[in-house]
Each structure stands twice: as C-alpha cells, then as structure tokens.
Amino acid sequence: MPIDTTTVTEDIVRTALAGVKDPEIRRPITELGMVDEVVVQPAADGALVRVRVLLTIAGCPMKDTLTRDVTGAVRAIPGVADVDLTLGVMTDEQRGAMRDGLRGGATKDIPFARPGSRTRVYAIASGKGGVGKSTVTVNLAAALAARGMNVGILDADVYGFSIPRMMGVTGQATRVDDMILPPISHGVKVISVGMFVDGNTPVVWRGPMLHRALQQFLSDVFWGDLDVLLLDLPPGTGDVAISTAQLIPTTEILVVTTPQQAAAEVAERAGAIALQTRQKVVGVVENMSAMTLPDGSLLELFGSGGGQLVADHLSTITGTKVPLIAQIPLDIALREAGDSGLPLILRPEATHSAAATALRLVADDLATRTRPLAGVPLGITPQR
C-alpha cells in the first residue's frame, strides 16, 4: 500500500522541530531562529524532508548532538522516509537577534540583581581553604538539580578554581558574540575561570580584575531561568566576597567549617562579613565531622563542636538565628567523588551513606527557602 506523503507538511515538521532544544541554551531551536529552511518532497517510499539548521557559531561543539536530535525528531514523523540535514552558521545579525531575544530586549545587566528576580543566590563561604567548601557546593548543586530545579554554579574562587574537575566538565564555554554559554554537567550550568586558561596556568590578578571577572560571569553568561545560583567563594573576606555583596545585594551566605576550633574561629569571620554587607547568613555546615569506624566507635580526626560554635557566635553577632544545618562526616568516597567528577550525591552506591544523607539535609533546607523580598516590588499602592 503506497504511503500518503501529503500528510507530511512543513508545519508538521516545524512542530516536531519545536521539541528539539539547543544543548547549550536549552531553548527550542525554532524559538532561537535556528531552523532556516524546511522543504518536503515526495519520494517513492515516503516523504524526503530537507532541513537547514543554523549553528550559533562555526565549529559549534554540540553540532553532533544537534544533528542527532534534529534527524531523530523528523524521522519520527509518520510518512517521512528520509531526512537531508544541512548545517549552516548564523550571520552577525541573526546572532544579535537571538541574543536580544534571550535577554528579553534588556540591556546587558546582572539578572539576579533585578528587583523581580526569583532566583535564590547562595554564596558558599569559608574562612580557611581546604575545609571542603567546593565539595559542599557541587553536591548541593547536584542534589538540587536532581529535584528538578534549574541550578547554576559560579566558581568565584579565581585563584583556586576546582569546580570544573569536581563537576566533570571538560569542555569550554561557548561564546556567541559577547554572550557566554556555560557548559552543563549533571543538569547544572557551570562557569569558571578555569575554562578560559590553558591547562593548570595560575591566575595572577589584582582586586579590580577580580571584580570585573565576577561581574562578567554574572552579566555576560546566559544563565537562563535559574531557581538557584551557587557561588563558590574563595576563602576569607577579600575582594570577591565584597564584590558579591555589591553586585547581588540579596545574596545569602552559607558558611562551611570543620569541627576544629582554629578553623571555626576563622570561619566565624567569613560569616560576620554579613554585618558590614547587610546580607543574611542562612546557616553553617560542618564538614569533616566524626567518622564512624567499623567497630562502631567514632573517630574525631579534626575534633568536635566547631560547627555549633560558629553557628552560636554568628547568631549572637547578627542578632538572628543561624542554625547548624548539617554535620558531614569524613568519608573517603566523598573525596573520591570530587576527583572523579561525579558528585557523591549522584552515586547509587552512596544513597544511604552518612555523608550523602547530611548533604541532602542541606539541599532540603536551601530548596525550601524563598528569595528575600528586599527590593522586590509588591504591587501595593498606598491609599489615604
């Protein structure tokens, strides 16, 4: 019985292509203006569909994924016998139109600083380096993304960037004119200065350059509609911490410390910066807490009580309740997960581990919070 190719129309093909999303921008390619031409021709055993798709830039790293997704979507249409896909490249004008459309026609600014933004921004801070701040960041991001939330990580630790390795990101960020498309790993959008340097080259910048880099990552990167943005801050209370408060005043602080008293005292300073920047400290996470040994005894390698000490002191200093949200025990698997690029929270074998359970507690706490209403228009008109 011959196939009725008249049932395959250009509109039907374009409707099918509306289900294909750009792998980097995560928007339908039809919405982005990437579908340049659709031609349907009758053939002996069905319809031949010729499609021309425009890549955002020449040498697009995701062109193989686009080829597979576009071809698959068109082939799935009943009556289609074959697909002839041609890839082109957008002109400067087309890229500009796409960029303006993504930004909503607004001038380049920091979307998270807009009064109407509903993105919750958390700065993961610590007093000292090496307390597991980045480990906490990547696992929180993965846990929140696994809940179906749109999550981004900004690796603001310019000198000691480690997020790309810990998130398993090996590719580079894609530039579309002055817009940066962040790589996506484990469902999380990730940006780091490590994506813009060769190998393990050190970054040697002074304060103004740090501020400019942070500002560019916040304004030039296409983050899309995020529910949560996590900023992995460098240790201490230096330029980046101050710039974060200036650029996004609604940023809330999550302090990471170890149980050791010396580390706790320094971590307290990282949280106390909120008094000067008028930010809120949402809580304290104690990492490298007591490990349960095979015989059931506890190994307190770094002592005990540091996390609660920081939480109590910050509560007194700020005049608000700062809780100790969780204590994450020492776990070799947590370290191994960071080196492998697959966060512990996503490993099936770690589902019931004490460290993964503690990390989920933190993710649960952050996921249920709402963005502060400071500066948000409430739509209320005062009347006499």
Contacts in CASP RR format, 6 or more apart in sequence:
PFRMAT RR
TARGET T0000
AUTHOR 0000-0000-0000
METHOD contacts of the structure
MODEL  1
MPIDTTTVTEDIVRTALAGVKDPEIRRPITELGMVDEVVVQPAADGALVR
VRVLLTIAGCPMKDTLTRDVTGAVRAIPGVADVDLTLGVMTDEQRGAMRD
GLRGGATKDIPFARPGSRTRVYAIASGKGGVGKSTVTVNLAAALAARGMN
VGILDADVYGFSIPRMMGVTGQATRVDDMILPPISHGVKVISVGMFVDGN
TPVVWRGPMLHRALQQFLSDVFWGDLDVLLLDLPPGTGDVAISTAQLIPT
TEILVVTTPQQAAAEVAERAGAIALQTRQKVVGVVENMSAMTLPDGSLLE
LFGSGGGQLVADHLSTITGTKVPLIAQIPLDIALREAGDSGLPLILRPEA
THSAAATALRLVADDLATRTRPLAGVPLGITPQR
3 45 0 8 1.000
3 46 0 8 1.000
3 47 0 8 1.000
3 79 0 8 1.000
3 81 0 8 1.000
4 79 0 8 1.000
5 40 0 8 1.000
5 42 0 8 1.000
5 43 0 8 1.000
5 46 0 8 1.000
5 47 0 8 1.000
5 79 0 8 1.000
7 78 0 8 1.000
7 79 0 8 1.000
8 40 0 8 1.000
8 46 0 8 1.000
8 47 0 8 1.000
8 49 0 8 1.000
8 77 0 8 1.000
8 78 0 8 1.000
8 79 0 8 1.000
8 80 0 8 1.000
9 40 0 8 1.000
10 38 0 8 1.000
10 39 0 8 1.000
10 40 0 8 1.000
12 77 0 8 1.000
13 38 0 8 1.000
13 40 0 8 1.000
13 49 0 8 1.000
13 51 0 8 1.000
13 74 0 8 1.000
13 77 0 8 1.000
14 30 0 8 1.000
14 35 0 8 1.000
14 38 0 8 1.000
16 73 0 8 1.000
16 74 0 8 1.000
16 76 0 8 1.000
16 77 0 8 1.000
17 28 0 8 1.000
17 29 0 8 1.000
17 30 0 8 1.000
17 35 0 8 1.000
17 38 0 8 1.000
17 51 0 8 1.000
17 70 0 8 1.000
17 73 0 8 1.000
17 74 0 8 1.000
18 28 0 8 1.000
18 30 0 8 1.000
18 31 0 8 1.000
19 28 0 8 1.000
19 30 0 8 1.000
19 73 0 8 1.000
20 28 0 8 1.000
20 29 0 8 1.000
20 30 0 8 1.000
20 66 0 8 1.000
20 69 0 8 1.000
20 70 0 8 1.000
20 73 0 8 1.000
21 27 0 8 1.000
21 28 0 8 1.000
21 29 0 8 1.000
21 69 0 8 1.000
22 28 0 8 1.000
22 29 0 8 1.000
22 32 0 8 1.000
22 34 0 8 1.000
22 56 0 8 1.000
22 62 0 8 1.000
22 66 0 8 1.000
23 62 0 8 1.000
23 65 0 8 1.000
23 66 0 8 1.000
23 69 0 8 1.000
23 184 0 8 1.000
24 56 0 8 1.000
24 62 0 8 1.000
24 174 0 8 1.000
24 181 0 8 1.000
24 182 0 8 1.000
24 183 0 8 1.000
24 184 0 8 1.000
25 32 0 8 1.000
25 56 0 8 1.000
25 102 0 8 1.000
25 181 0 8 1.000
25 222 0 8 1.000
26 184 0 8 1.000
26 224 0 8 1.000
27 102 0 8 1.000
29 35 0 8 1.000
29 53 0 8 1.000
29 66 0 8 1.000
29 70 0 8 1.000
32 98 0 8 1.000
32 102 0 8 1.000
33 54 0 8 1.000
33 94 0 8 1.000
33 97 0 8 1.000
33 98 0 8 1.000
34 53 0 8 1.000
34 54 0 8 1.000
34 55 0 8 1.000
34 56 0 8 1.000
34 90 0 8 1.000
35 51 0 8 1.000
35 52 0 8 1.000
35 53 0 8 1.000
35 54 0 8 1.000
36 52 0 8 1.000
36 53 0 8 1.000
36 54 0 8 1.000
36 88 0 8 1.000
37 50 0 8 1.000
37 51 0 8 1.000
37 52 0 8 1.000
38 49 0 8 1.000
38 50 0 8 1.000
38 51 0 8 1.000
38 52 0 8 1.000
39 49 0 8 1.000
39 50 0 8 1.000
39 51 0 8 1.000
40 47 0 8 1.000
40 48 0 8 1.000
40 49 0 8 1.000
40 50 0 8 1.000
41 47 0 8 1.000
41 48 0 8 1.000
41 49 0 8 1.000
41 50 0 8 1.000
42 48 0 8 1.000
43 81 0 8 1.000
43 82 0 8 1.000
44 81 0 8 1.000
45 81 0 8 1.000
46 79 0 8 1.000
46 80 0 8 1.000
46 81 0 8 1.000
47 79 0 8 1.000
47 80 0 8 1.000
47 81 0 8 1.000
48 81 0 8 1.000
48 82 0 8 1.000
48 83 0 8 1.000
48 84 0 8 1.000
49 74 0 8 1.000
49 77 0 8 1.000
49 80 0 8 1.000
49 82 0 8 1.000
49 83 0 8 1.000
49 84 0 8 1.000
50 83 0 8 1.000
50 84 0 8 1.000
50 86 0 8 1.000
51 70 0 8 1.000
51 74 0 8 1.000
51 83 0 8 1.000
51 84 0 8 1.000
51 85 0 8 1.000
51 86 0 8 1.000
52 85 0 8 1.000
52 86 0 8 1.000
52 87 0 8 1.000
52 88 0 8 1.000
53 66 0 8 1.000
53 70 0 8 1.000
53 85 0 8 1.000
53 86 0 8 1.000
53 87 0 8 1.000
53 88 0 8 1.000
54 87 0 8 1.000
54 88 0 8 1.000
54 89 0 8 1.000
54 90 0 8 1.000
54 94 0 8 1.000
55 63 0 8 1.000
55 66 0 8 1.000
55 87 0 8 1.000
55 88 0 8 1.000
55 89 0 8 1.000
55 90 0 8 1.000
56 89 0 8 1.000
56 90 0 8 1.000
56 95 0 8 1.000
56 98 0 8 1.000
56 174 0 8 1.000
56 176 0 8 1.000
56 181 0 8 1.000
57 89 0 8 1.000
57 90 0 8 1.000
57 95 0 8 1.000
57 174 0 8 1.000
57 175 0 8 1.000
57 176 0 8 1.000
58 89 0 8 1.000
60 66 0 8 1.000
60 174 0 8 1.000
61 171 0 8 1.000
61 172 0 8 1.000
61 174 0 8 1.000
62 174 0 8 1.000
63 87 0 8 1.000
66 87 0 8 1.000
67 85 0 8 1.000
67 87 0 8 1.000
70 83 0 8 1.000
70 85 0 8 1.000
71 83 0 8 1.000
71 85 0 8 1.000
72 83 0 8 1.000
74 80 0 8 1.000
74 83 0 8 1.000
75 83 0 8 1.000
90 98 0 8 1.000
92 177 0 8 1.000
95 176 0 8 1.000
95 177 0 8 1.000
96 177 0 8 1.000
98 176 0 8 1.000
99 176 0 8 1.000
99 177 0 8 1.000
99 178 0 8 1.000
99 179 0 8 1.000
102 179 0 8 1.000
102 222 0 8 1.000
102 224 0 8 1.000
108 178 0 8 1.000
108 219 0 8 1.000
108 220 0 8 1.000
109 219 0 8 1.000
110 215 0 8 1.000
110 218 0 8 1.000
110 219 0 8 1.000
110 247 0 8 1.000
110 248 0 8 1.000
111 117 0 8 1.000
111 119 0 8 1.000
111 219 0 8 1.000
111 223 0 8 1.000
111 224 0 8 1.000
112 119 0 8 1.000
112 121 0 8 1.000
112 218 0 8 1.000
112 223 0 8 1.000
112 226 0 8 1.000
112 229 0 8 1.000
112 248 0 8 1.000
112 250 0 8 1.000
113 218 0 8 1.000
113 247 0 8 1.000
113 248 0 8 1.000
113 249 0 8 1.000
113 250 0 8 1.000
115 375 0 8 1.000
115 376 0 8 1.000
115 377 0 8 1.000
116 376 0 8 1.000
116 377 0 8 1.000
117 371 0 8 1.000
118 227 0 8 1.000
118 371 0 8 1.000
119 225 0 8 1.000
119 226 0 8 1.000
119 227 0 8 1.000
119 228 0 8 1.000
119 229 0 8 1.000
119 371 0 8 1.000
120 227 0 8 1.000
120 228 0 8 1.000
120 229 0 8 1.000
120 252 0 8 1.000
120 366 0 8 1.000
120 369 0 8 1.000
120 370 0 8 1.000
120 371 0 8 1.000
121 228 0 8 1.000
121 229 0 8 1.000
121 231 0 8 1.000
121 248 0 8 1.000
121 250 0 8 1.000
121 251 0 8 1.000
121 252 0 8 1.000
122 228 0 8 1.000
122 229 0 8 1.000
122 230 0 8 1.000
122 231 0 8 1.000
122 251 0 8 1.000
122 252 0 8 1.000
122 253 0 8 1.000
122 254 0 8 1.000
122 282 0 8 1.000
122 366 0 8 1.000
123 156 0 8 1.000
123 231 0 8 1.000
123 233 0 8 1.000
123 241 0 8 1.000
123 244 0 8 1.000
123 251 0 8 1.000
123 252 0 8 1.000
123 253 0 8 1.000
123 254 0 8 1.000
123 279 0 8 1.000
124 133 0 8 1.000
124 134 0 8 1.000
124 136 0 8 1.000
124 137 0 8 1.000
124 140 0 8 1.000
124 230 0 8 1.000
124 231 0 8 1.000
124 232 0 8 1.000
124 233 0 8 1.000
124 254 0 8 1.000
124 256 0 8 1.000
125 133 0 8 1.000
125 233 0 8 1.000
125 235 0 8 1.000
125 236 0 8 1.000
125 241 0 8 1.000
125 253 0 8 1.000
125 254 0 8 1.000
125 255 0 8 1.000
125 256 0 8 1.000
125 270 0 8 1.000
125 271 0 8 1.000
125 273 0 8 1.000
126 132 0 8 1.000
126 133 0 8 1.000
126 233 0 8 1.000
126 235 0 8 1.000
126 236 0 8 1.000
126 255 0 8 1.000
126 256 0 8 1.000
126 257 0 8 1.000
126 267 0 8 1.000
126 270 0 8 1.000
127 235 0 8 1.000
127 236 0 8 1.000
127 237 0 8 1.000
127 257 0 8 1.000
127 263 0 8 1.000
127 266 0 8 1.000
127 267 0 8 1.000
127 269 0 8 1.000
127 270 0 8 1.000
128 235 0 8 1.000
128 236 0 8 1.000
128 263 0 8 1.000
128 266 0 8 1.000
128 267 0 8 1.000
129 235 0 8 1.000
130 235 0 8 1.000
131 235 0 8 1.000
131 256 0 8 1.000
131 257 0 8 1.000
131 258 0 8 1.000
131 263 0 8 1.000
131 267 0 8 1.000
131 287 0 8 1.000
131 288 0 8 1.000
132 256 0 8 1.000
132 287 0 8 1.000
132 288 0 8 1.000
133 232 0 8 1.000
133 233 0 8 1.000
133 235 0 8 1.000
133 256 0 8 1.000
134 155 0 8 1.000
134 157 0 8 1.000
134 162 0 8 1.000
134 163 0 8 1.000
134 166 0 8 1.000
134 232 0 8 1.000
135 166 0 8 1.000
135 287 0 8 1.000
135 334 0 8 1.000
135 335 0 8 1.000
135 338 0 8 1.000
136 254 0 8 1.000
136 256 0 8 1.000
136 285 0 8 1.000
136 287 0 8 1.000
136 328 0 8 1.000
136 359 0 8 1.000
136 362 0 8 1.000
137 153 0 8 1.000
137 163 0 8 1.000
137 230 0 8 1.000
137 232 0 8 1.000
138 153 0 8 1.000
138 163 0 8 1.000
138 166 0 8 1.000
138 167 0 8 1.000
138 338 0 8 1.000
138 343 0 8 1.000
139 334 0 8 1.000
139 343 0 8 1.000
139 344 0 8 1.000
139 345 0 8 1.000
139 356 0 8 1.000
139 359 0 8 1.000
139 363 0 8 1.000
140 230 0 8 1.000
140 359 0 8 1.000
140 362 0 8 1.000
140 363 0 8 1.000
140 366 0 8 1.000
141 151 0 8 1.000
141 152 0 8 1.000
141 153 0 8 1.000
141 167 0 8 1.000
141 186 0 8 1.000
141 188 0 8 1.000
141 228 0 8 1.000
141 230 0 8 1.000
141 343 0 8 1.000
142 186 0 8 1.000
142 188 0 8 1.000
142 343 0 8 1.000
142 345 0 8 1.000
142 346 0 8 1.000
143 343 0 8 1.000
143 345 0 8 1.000
143 359 0 8 1.000
143 360 0 8 1.000
143 363 0 8 1.000
144 151 0 8 1.000
144 227 0 8 1.000
144 228 0 8 1.000
144 363 0 8 1.000
144 366 0 8 1.000
144 367 0 8 1.000
145 151 0 8 1.000
145 186 0 8 1.000
145 187 0 8 1.000
145 188 0 8 1.000
146 345 0 8 1.000
146 346 0 8 1.000
147 363 0 8 1.000
147 367 0 8 1.000
149 227 0 8 1.000
149 228 0 8 1.000
149 367 0 8 1.000
150 224 0 8 1.000
150 225 0 8 1.000
150 226 0 8 1.000
150 227 0 8 1.000
150 228 0 8 1.000
151 187 0 8 1.000
151 188 0 8 1.000
151 189 0 8 1.000
151 226 0 8 1.000
151 227 0 8 1.000
151 228 0 8 1.000
151 229 0 8 1.000
151 230 0 8 1.000
152 182 0 8 1.000
152 188 0 8 1.000
152 189 0 8 1.000
152 190 0 8 1.000
152 223 0 8 1.000
152 226 0 8 1.000
152 228 0 8 1.000
152 229 0 8 1.000
152 230 0 8 1.000
153 163 0 8 1.000
153 167 0 8 1.000
153 188 0 8 1.000
153 189 0 8 1.000
153 190 0 8 1.000
153 191 0 8 1.000
153 229 0 8 1.000
153 230 0 8 1.000
153 231 0 8 1.000
153 232 0 8 1.000
154 191 0 8 1.000
154 192 0 8 1.000
154 214 0 8 1.000
154 217 0 8 1.000
154 218 0 8 1.000
154 221 0 8 1.000
154 229 0 8 1.000
154 230 0 8 1.000
154 231 0 8 1.000
154 232 0 8 1.000
155 161 0 8 1.000
155 162 0 8 1.000
155 163 0 8 1.000
155 164 0 8 1.000
155 190 0 8 1.000
155 191 0 8 1.000
155 192 0 8 1.000
155 193 0 8 1.000
155 194 0 8 1.000
155 232 0 8 1.000
156 214 0 8 1.000
156 217 0 8 1.000
156 231 0 8 1.000
156 232 0 8 1.000
156 233 0 8 1.000
156 234 0 8 1.000
156 240 0 8 1.000
156 244 0 8 1.000
157 163 0 8 1.000
157 232 0 8 1.000
157 233 0 8 1.000
157 234 0 8 1.000
157 235 0 8 1.000
157 240 0 8 1.000
158 193 0 8 1.000
158 203 0 8 1.000
158 205 0 8 1.000
158 210 0 8 1.000
158 213 0 8 1.000
158 234 0 8 1.000
158 240 0 8 1.000
159 202 0 8 1.000
159 203 0 8 1.000
159 234 0 8 1.000
160 203 0 8 1.000
160 234 0 8 1.000
161 192 0 8 1.000
161 193 0 8 1.000
161 194 0 8 1.000
161 203 0 8 1.000
163 169 0 8 1.000
163 190 0 8 1.000
163 192 0 8 1.000
163 232 0 8 1.000
164 170 0 8 1.000
164 190 0 8 1.000
164 192 0 8 1.000
164 194 0 8 1.000
164 195 0 8 1.000
165 338 0 8 1.000
165 339 0 8 1.000
165 341 0 8 1.000
166 338 0 8 1.000
166 339 0 8 1.000
166 341 0 8 1.000
166 343 0 8 1.000
167 185 0 8 1.000
167 186 0 8 1.000
167 188 0 8 1.000
167 190 0 8 1.000
167 341 0 8 1.000
167 343 0 8 1.000
168 185 0 8 1.000
168 186 0 8 1.000
168 340 0 8 1.000
168 341 0 8 1.000
168 342 0 8 1.000
169 183 0 8 1.000
169 185 0 8 1.000
169 190 0 8 1.000
169 192 0 8 1.000
169 195 0 8 1.000
171 183 0 8 1.000
171 195 0 8 1.000
172 183 0 8 1.000
172 195 0 8 1.000
172 196 0 8 1.000
173 180 0 8 1.000
173 181 0 8 1.000
173 182 0 8 1.000
173 183 0 8 1.000
173 191 0 8 1.000
173 195 0 8 1.000
173 196 0 8 1.000
173 221 0 8 1.000
174 180 0 8 1.000
174 181 0 8 1.000
175 181 0 8 1.000
178 220 0 8 1.000
179 220 0 8 1.000
179 221 0 8 1.000
179 222 0 8 1.000
180 191 0 8 1.000
180 217 0 8 1.000
180 220 0 8 1.000
180 221 0 8 1.000
180 222 0 8 1.000
181 221 0 8 1.000
181 222 0 8 1.000
182 189 0 8 1.000
182 190 0 8 1.000
182 191 0 8 1.000
182 221 0 8 1.000
182 222 0 8 1.000
182 223 0 8 1.000
183 189 0 8 1.000
183 190 0 8 1.000
183 195 0 8 1.000
184 190 0 8 1.000
186 342 0 8 1.000
186 343 0 8 1.000
186 346 0 8 1.000
189 223 0 8 1.000
189 224 0 8 1.000
189 226 0 8 1.000
191 217 0 8 1.000
191 221 0 8 1.000
193 203 0 8 1.000
193 213 0 8 1.000
197 203 0 8 1.000
205 213 0 8 1.000
207 239 0 8 1.000
210 239 0 8 1.000
210 240 0 8 1.000
210 243 0 8 1.000
211 239 0 8 1.000
211 240 0 8 1.000
211 243 0 8 1.000
214 240 0 8 1.000
214 243 0 8 1.000
214 244 0 8 1.000
214 247 0 8 1.000
215 243 0 8 1.000
215 247 0 8 1.000
218 247 0 8 1.000
218 248 0 8 1.000
223 229 0 8 1.000
228 366 0 8 1.000
228 367 0 8 1.000
231 244 0 8 1.000
231 251 0 8 1.000
233 240 0 8 1.000
233 241 0 8 1.000
233 244 0 8 1.000
234 240 0 8 1.000
234 241 0 8 1.000
235 270 0 8 1.000
236 266 0 8 1.000
236 269 0 8 1.000
236 270 0 8 1.000
237 269 0 8 1.000
237 270 0 8 1.000
237 273 0 8 1.000
241 270 0 8 1.000
241 273 0 8 1.000
241 277 0 8 1.000
242 273 0 8 1.000
242 277 0 8 1.000
244 251 0 8 1.000
245 251 0 8 1.000
245 273 0 8 1.000
245 277 0 8 1.000
245 278 0 8 1.000
245 279 0 8 1.000
249 277 0 8 1.000
249 278 0 8 1.000
249 279 0 8 1.000
249 374 0 8 1.000
250 371 0 8 1.000
250 372 0 8 1.000
250 374 0 8 1.000
250 375 0 8 1.000
251 279 0 8 1.000
252 279 0 8 1.000
252 280 0 8 1.000
252 281 0 8 1.000
252 282 0 8 1.000
252 369 0 8 1.000
252 372 0 8 1.000
253 270 0 8 1.000
253 271 0 8 1.000
253 273 0 8 1.000
253 274 0 8 1.000
253 279 0 8 1.000
253 280 0 8 1.000
253 281 0 8 1.000
253 282 0 8 1.000
253 283 0 8 1.000
254 281 0 8 1.000
254 282 0 8 1.000
254 283 0 8 1.000
254 284 0 8 1.000
254 285 0 8 1.000
254 325 0 8 1.000
254 362 0 8 1.000
254 366 0 8 1.000
255 267 0 8 1.000
255 270 0 8 1.000
255 271 0 8 1.000
255 281 0 8 1.000
255 283 0 8 1.000
255 284 0 8 1.000
255 285 0 8 1.000
255 310 0 8 1.000
255 314 0 8 1.000
256 267 0 8 1.000
256 284 0 8 1.000
256 285 0 8 1.000
256 287 0 8 1.000
257 263 0 8 1.000
257 264 0 8 1.000
257 267 0 8 1.000
257 284 0 8 1.000
257 285 0 8 1.000
257 286 0 8 1.000
257 287 0 8 1.000
257 306 0 8 1.000
257 307 0 8 1.000
257 310 0 8 1.000
258 264 0 8 1.000
258 286 0 8 1.000
258 287 0 8 1.000
258 288 0 8 1.000
258 302 0 8 1.000
258 306 0 8 1.000
259 286 0 8 1.000
259 288 0 8 1.000
259 289 0 8 1.000
259 290 0 8 1.000
259 300 0 8 1.000
259 302 0 8 1.000
259 303 0 8 1.000
259 304 0 8 1.000
259 305 0 8 1.000
259 306 0 8 1.000
259 307 0 8 1.000
259 327 0 8 1.000
260 302 0 8 1.000
260 303 0 8 1.000
260 306 0 8 1.000
261 303 0 8 1.000
261 305 0 8 1.000
261 306 0 8 1.000
261 309 0 8 1.000
263 302 0 8 1.000
263 306 0 8 1.000
264 305 0 8 1.000
264 306 0 8 1.000
264 307 0 8 1.000
264 309 0 8 1.000
264 310 0 8 1.000
267 284 0 8 1.000
267 307 0 8 1.000
267 310 0 8 1.000
268 309 0 8 1.000
268 310 0 8 1.000
268 313 0 8 1.000
268 314 0 8 1.000
268 317 0 8 1.000
271 281 0 8 1.000
271 314 0 8 1.000
272 314 0 8 1.000
272 317 0 8 1.000
272 318 0 8 1.000
273 279 0 8 1.000
274 280 0 8 1.000
274 281 0 8 1.000
274 318 0 8 1.000
275 317 0 8 1.000
275 318 0 8 1.000
280 320 0 8 1.000
280 372 0 8 1.000
281 314 0 8 1.000
281 318 0 8 1.000
281 320 0 8 1.000
281 322 0 8 1.000
282 322 0 8 1.000
282 325 0 8 1.000
282 365 0 8 1.000
282 366 0 8 1.000
282 369 0 8 1.000
283 311 0 8 1.000
283 314 0 8 1.000
283 322 0 8 1.000
283 323 0 8 1.000
283 324 0 8 1.000
283 325 0 8 1.000
284 307 0 8 1.000
284 310 0 8 1.000
284 311 0 8 1.000
284 314 0 8 1.000
284 322 0 8 1.000
284 323 0 8 1.000
284 324 0 8 1.000
284 325 0 8 1.000
285 324 0 8 1.000
285 325 0 8 1.000
285 326 0 8 1.000
285 327 0 8 1.000
285 328 0 8 1.000
285 362 0 8 1.000
286 305 0 8 1.000
286 306 0 8 1.000
286 307 0 8 1.000
286 308 0 8 1.000
286 310 0 8 1.000
286 324 0 8 1.000
286 326 0 8 1.000
286 327 0 8 1.000
286 328 0 8 1.000
287 328 0 8 1.000
288 301 0 8 1.000
288 302 0 8 1.000
288 328 0 8 1.000
288 329 0 8 1.000
288 330 0 8 1.000
289 300 0 8 1.000
289 302 0 8 1.000
289 304 0 8 1.000
289 327 0 8 1.000
289 328 0 8 1.000
289 329 0 8 1.000
289 330 0 8 1.000
290 298 0 8 1.000
290 299 0 8 1.000
290 300 0 8 1.000
290 303 0 8 1.000
290 304 0 8 1.000
290 327 0 8 1.000
290 329 0 8 1.000
290 330 0 8 1.000
291 298 0 8 1.000
291 299 0 8 1.000
291 301 0 8 1.000
291 329 0 8 1.000
291 330 0 8 1.000
291 331 0 8 1.000
292 298 0 8 1.000
292 299 0 8 1.000
292 329 0 8 1.000
292 354 0 8 1.000
293 299 0 8 1.000
299 330 0 8 1.000
301 330 0 8 1.000
307 324 0 8 1.000
307 327 0 8 1.000
308 324 0 8 1.000
310 324 0 8 1.000
311 322 0 8 1.000
311 323 0 8 1.000
311 324 0 8 1.000
314 322 0 8 1.000
315 321 0 8 1.000
315 322 0 8 1.000
325 361 0 8 1.000
325 362 0 8 1.000
325 365 0 8 1.000
326 358 0 8 1.000
326 359 0 8 1.000
326 361 0 8 1.000
326 362 0 8 1.000
327 358 0 8 1.000
328 334 0 8 1.000
328 355 0 8 1.000
328 358 0 8 1.000
328 359 0 8 1.000
329 354 0 8 1.000
329 355 0 8 1.000
329 358 0 8 1.000
331 344 0 8 1.000
331 353 0 8 1.000
331 354 0 8 1.000
331 355 0 8 1.000
333 344 0 8 1.000
333 347 0 8 1.000
333 349 0 8 1.000
333 350 0 8 1.000
333 353 0 8 1.000
333 355 0 8 1.000
334 344 0 8 1.000
334 355 0 8 1.000
337 343 0 8 1.000
337 344 0 8 1.000
337 347 0 8 1.000
337 350 0 8 1.000
338 344 0 8 1.000
344 350 0 8 1.000
344 353 0 8 1.000
344 355 0 8 1.000
344 356 0 8 1.000
344 359 0 8 1.000
345 356 0 8 1.000
345 359 0 8 1.000
345 360 0 8 1.000
345 363 0 8 1.000
347 356 0 8 1.000
350 356 0 8 1.000
END
